[in-house]
Amino acid sequence: MIRHVVLCKIKQNAPLQKIKEEIENLKEKIEVIKHIEVGIDIRFDSNPSDFCIITEVEDTTDLKTYATHPEHLKVIEFLKQYLTERRVVDYYVQ
């Protein structure tokens, strides 16, 4: 199993709940997704990201399918207008 973690910072006017819904709805549209969630930061740290996306897929083939899927690309296009920073970590889990 591969866990794909994305940390994002966004502009102040970004519709965070809408972003969360759009991302989490990908589970219904992309069959290789085993799990997906969006965590919105609680503002405890002084230099936080605004939210994280945690996605799990079976293997690198599925990760590529997810990354290039048209529904995922639509969400990325929607998100781009609000993003100011993005960081990614992909790692194997058991």
Summary of the structure (lengths in Angstrom):
residues: 94
radius of gyration: 13.1
end to end distance: 6.1
largest distance: 38.2
contacts: 243
relative contact order: 0.34
helix: 35%
strand: 34%
